[in-house]
Amino acid sequence: MQCFVKKNFISTFQTEKTPKLLYVCEADADLTKLPCVMHMHEDRLEILYIRHGRGIHTIGGKQYHTQKGDILIYNSGTLHDERTNPDAEMSVYSCAVSNLKLEGLRENCLLPDNANPVLKSGSSSGDVENIFKIMHSQIKSQNNGAEEIGHHLLQSLISIILNQLDKPREQEESTEHFIGKRIKKYIDDHYSEELTLESIGSKLHISPSYLCSVFKKTTGYPPIQYITNRRIGTAQSLLIGSDYNITDIAFMVGYSDSNYFSTIFTKTVGMSPMKYRKRWIH
């Protein structure tokens, strides 16, 4: 069947701000069973597509039970935590994008910050998966032209996703939620420093007991566990995306003792930092 293009279109992307593909990843169940604990990227957007199975993803402080065919959007500066559902193995495609600017949104954001970050691919699931598959095979091959092919496929992927977006829903914010976000902002800015409930409460003029209660209601995590997750999540990103040694990474995320860091990392992730780095980087 021959299909004709019936109308002209206006480009989604500003001429000087066409999105750039930074990397594309294919992760099978052997990799996704390792939790990617709390982390964020200020300089990029991430898009994740669940090929198989189910997951438990925390995005922007809210937990989502995700499944095959879901598209997850991690806007720049958005904390996210990725875990496989214990009852179902999960495999995913993901990619990172920079240089994206859409009208009315922050740089490297694909949807408003108050919109649902989990989208159903629906009838577009086959197209989304095939785009990811070709992007991954092209970039992995390192053939001439692979980067340009990846660039154009990324634009197509983003255009398909934008057609799946729901209109953002405005939500009323309670006083407790506002205070919880204030605590979270302070911890996110200082998690690599020496923090205690008392020191945080003193800075924000909140009692430690009230701080714990409000923060857990807002994020689902006790403050100390949240701090640990932020540190280990950042360490995971550094292990995969940098050449820093284990001691340097431990210091960068707030641990003066690299042995203690390795113990906490192993307890949280399920393997040592060095083994984790080798598992992800071939």
N, C-alpha and C positions, 0 to 999 in steps of 0.2 A: 504494500500500500504506500502510495506517495503522499506525503503530508506537506502542505505548503505553510510557510510562515505568513500569517494573515495580517499582522500589524507590527508597526515599529515599536520600539521600547525605549524607555529612559533608563540609563544605567543606574544601578543601585549605589555604585561606588563613585566617590569624588575622584576626579581625574588624577589629582596629585596624591591620593590616598587609596591606592588599590592594595588589597590585603596581600601579605607576604606569608608563605608557608614556611615555618621554621623547622618542623619535623612532623613525621607521621609514624604512628606506632601500631603494631598488631600484637596484642597480648592474649595468650591462651590461658586456660584455667590454671596451669602451673604457675604463671606469674600473678594472675589476679587474686589467687588465694592469699598472697602476701598483702596485708593492708597498706594502703598509701595514706598515712595519717595526715592530720590537718596541715595544710600548706596553701599558699597562694602565690600568684605571680603578678607583679605590678606592671610588667612590660608586655604582657601577652594575654590573649584569649585562648581558652582550650575548648575543644568540641570532642565529646565522647559518644560513641555509638555502641550499644550493647548488641552484639551479634548472637549471643546465646546465654541462657541462664538468667539469674536474678542477682541483684545487688542491694546493698544498703548504703546510700550516698547521703552525706550531710553537706549541704550547699548553703552558704550564707547563714549558718546557724540553724537551719531547718532540715529535718531528716526525711528522706524519701525512700520508699521501697520501689526499686526500679526493676525492669524486666526487658526481655528480648524486644528489640525494635525501638526502645527509648533512645532519644537524643538528649544528652546532657550538655548544658551550656555553662561554662565557668568564665564569667566576665573577668576582666583584669581586676586585681585587688579583691577577689571574692574567695574567702576561705572554703576549702572543700576537703572532704574525707571520703575515701573510697574503700569499701569492703564487700567481699563476696557474701551473699546469703549462705549461711552454713548448710542449708538444705539443697543448694543448687549451684553447681559450678558455673562460672561466668567467663566469657571471652569477649573482648572488646577491640574496637578500633578507636584511635584518638589522634588528634592533631593539635598543633599549636600555631597560632596566627598572630602576627604583628602588623602594624601599619594599617589597621582597620579604623575607619571613621565613617559612621553612618549618621545621617541627619538627626539631631536631637538627642544623641547618645554620647556618653563619654568615649574617649579613645579606647580601642580594643574591647568594645562591648557590642554584643550582638542583640541584646534585648534590654529593656529598662530594668533597673535594679529591683523594682517591686514586682516584676513579672515572674511567672512560674518557670524555673530553669530546666524543667523536665518536660520534653515534648514527645508526643506520640508521632512516629514517622508514618504510621498508617499505610496508605497505598504507595507512599514514596519509599518504603523500606528497602525494596530491591535496588532502586536507583542510588539511595544513600550508601548502602553496603558496597555496591559496585564501584562507586566513585572512590570510596576509601580503599578498596582493594587495588584499583588501578594506581591511585596515588602512591600507595605503599610499595607496589612492585616497581614502579618507575623510579622512585627515590632510592630504593634499595639497590636497583640495578646500576645506578650512577652512569647510565648511558648519556650520550650527548642529547641535549634537549629535555632531559628528565625534569629539570627545574621548571622550564617553561610549561611543560605538560601539567606538572603539579600546580603551578600558578593558576592556570585556566580551570583545572578541575576544582580547585578550592573555591573559585568564584561561583562555579556552578553549584557546589555544595551549599555555600552560604545562601544563594538565591532560593534553593529548595527549602532550606530551613526557615527562611524569613516568611515563606508562605504557610508555615505550620504554626506561626506564633499566635497566641491568644492575646487579646487586649489586656493590658495590665489592670490588676484589680487594686484599687486603693484600700488600704487597711488602716483602721484607727489604731493608734499606738497608746498603750496604757502607760502610766507613770512608771510602773515596775519594769516594763519592757524598755523604756527609755533609759532607766538607770542601768539595766542589764547591758544595753548596748554601750553605755558610757564605760562600764567596767571592762567589757570586751575590747573596746578601742584602746584602753590603757594597757591591757595585757598584750594585745597585738603589737603595740609600739615598744614594749619593754620586756617581752618574754625571754630574751637572751640575757637579761640582767638577773641579779639575785632578787627573787620576789618571794614574799610570804603574804599570808592573808592579812597580817597586821600592817605590813608596809603598804600594801595596796589600799587597805581601808583608810590608813592615815593620809595617804595622798588624795583620796577621793572623799574623805570625811564621811565614811560609811563604816558601821561596825562590822567586824569579821563575820559574825553570824548572819546578819542581814545580807551582806555581800554574797555569802555562799548560797543562801536561799534564792535570791533574785537572779544570780548568775546561772544557777542550774535550771531555773524556770525558763530563762531566755535561750540558753544554748544546749541544754540537755546534759551538760558536763559539770562536775565539780571543778572549781577554779584550778586546783593543783593538777588534776588530770588534764585539763585543757592546756595548761602551760607545758606539761610534758609532751602532749600531742603536737603542739606548735613547734617545739624544739625538734622532736623526732621527724615530723613532717618536713621541716626545712632541711634537716640532715639528709633525708632520703633524696630530696631534689639536688642537693649539693653532691651527693655520692654519684648520681647519674649524670649530672650536667656540668661537673667541674673536675679538675685534676687535683684538688686539695687533698692532702693526706688525712687520715682518720683523726689524728691529734688536732690538726688545725680546724677541722669541721666541728669536733667536740667543743673547742674553745669558741668558735663562731656562734654556736647555738646556745651557749650558756653553761657548759660543763668544763671545769678546770681540770678534772681527772678523766683522762681518756678511757681508762679501764671501767670507771663507773658509767661513763657514757655508753660504752659497748654493752655493758650489762643491761642498762635501761633500753637500749635500742633492740637487743635480742629479745627481751621480754615483751616489747611492744610489737615488733614486726615478725618475730619468729625465726630470725637468723641474725648472724653477726653483721656489722656494717661492711666488712670486706667481702663476705659471701654474697651479701645483697648487691654490692657493686658489680661483682663478677656475674651474677645471675642476669642483670639487666644489660650489661655492656659486653658484647661478644667481640 
